[in-house]
Amino acid sequence: MKNCATFGPHMIRMSKRIFLLAFLLTTTLFRGMAQTAPGDDFMRSMGKMYVVVTAIGIIFLGIVIFLIYLDRKLTKLENQTKHND
């Protein structure tokens, strides 16, 4: 029986994908914040742009955490079905 705490090949691939996605998201956000456009000045002056970026970041982080949790549960169920067969 496999230990659930060990990382299998699928967990390593998933970790790499999550890291790549997080890296791309942060670079895109920083690049977007570095460029100034006339419409952005209004959003920055009102402080709403940072609230929107923070809300999107929190939602994205919640989805990533949920997917990791779901993957671990599915791996555990797969191991249990393999063990029972």
VEXDREN-2710 file (C-alpha; in Angstrom, 1 decimal):
% VEXDREN-2710
k/r/px/py/pz
1/MET/0.0/0.0/0.0
2/LYS/1.4/3.4/-1.0
3/ASN/1.8/6.1/1.6
4/CYS/-0.4/9.1/0.8
5/ALA/2.3/11.5/2.0
6/THR/4.7/10.5/-0.8
7/PHE/4.6/12.4/-4.1
8/GLY/4.0/10.2/-7.1
9/PRO/4.7/11.3/-10.7
10/HIS/1.3/12.8/-11.1
11/MET/1.7/15.0/-8.0
12/ILE/5.1/16.2/-9.3
13/ARG/3.5/17.1/-12.7
14/MET/0.6/18.8/-10.9
15/SER/3.0/20.8/-8.7
16/LYS/5.0/21.9/-11.7
17/ARG/1.9/23.0/-13.5
18/ILE/0.7/25.0/-10.4
19/PHE/4.0/26.6/-10.1
20/LEU/4.1/27.6/-13.8
21/LEU/0.6/28.9/-13.6
22/ALA/1.3/31.0/-10.5
23/PHE/4.5/32.3/-12.1
24/LEU/2.7/33.3/-15.2
25/LEU/-0.1/35.0/-13.2
26/THR/2.2/37.0/-11.1
27/THR/4.4/38.2/-14.1
28/THR/1.2/39.2/-16.0
29/LEU/-0.1/41.1/-13.0
30/PHE/3.2/42.9/-12.4
31/ARG/3.5/43.7/-16.1
32/GLY/0.0/45.1/-16.2
33/MET/0.6/47.2/-13.1
34/ALA/3.8/48.6/-14.6
35/GLN/2.1/49.9/-17.7
36/THR/0.0/53.0/-17.3
37/ALA/-3.0/53.8/-19.4
38/PRO/-5.3/56.8/-19.1
39/GLY/-8.1/54.6/-17.7
40/ASP/-5.9/53.0/-15.1
41/ASP/-5.2/56.4/-13.4
42/PHE/-8.8/56.7/-12.4
43/MET/-8.9/53.1/-11.0
44/ARG/-5.7/53.7/-9.1
45/SER/-6.9/57.1/-7.7
46/MET/-10.0/55.4/-6.4
47/GLY/-8.1/52.4/-5.0
48/LYS/-10.5/50.0/-6.6
49/MET/-7.9/48.3/-8.9
50/TYR/-6.0/46.9/-6.0
51/VAL/-9.2/45.6/-4.5
52/VAL/-10.1/43.8/-7.7
53/VAL/-6.6/42.3/-8.1
54/THR/-6.6/41.2/-4.5
55/ALA/-10.0/39.6/-4.9
56/ILE/-9.0/37.8/-8.1
57/GLY/-5.8/36.5/-6.3
58/ILE/-7.8/35.2/-3.4
59/ILE/-10.3/33.4/-5.6
60/PHE/-7.4/31.9/-7.7
61/LEU/-5.6/30.8/-4.5
62/GLY/-8.9/29.2/-3.2
63/ILE/-9.4/27.3/-6.5
64/VAL/-5.8/26.0/-6.4
65/ILE/-6.1/24.9/-2.8
66/PHE/-9.4/23.1/-3.6
67/LEU/-7.9/21.3/-6.6
68/ILE/-4.9/20.1/-4.5
69/TYR/-7.3/18.9/-1.8
70/LEU/-9.5/17.2/-4.5
71/ASP/-6.5/15.5/-6.1
72/ARG/-5.3/14.1/-2.8
73/LYS/-8.8/12.7/-2.0
74/LEU/-9.0/11.1/-5.5
75/THR/-5.6/9.6/-5.1
76/LYS/-6.6/8.2/-1.8
77/LEU/-9.8/6.7/-3.2
78/GLU/-7.8/5.2/-6.2
79/ASN/-5.4/3.6/-3.8
80/GLN/-8.2/2.1/-1.8
81/THR/-9.9/0.7/-4.8
82/LYS/-6.6/-0.8/-6.1
83/HIS/-6.0/-2.3/-2.6
84/ASN/-9.5/-3.8/-2.5
85/ASP/-9.2/-5.5/-5.9
END
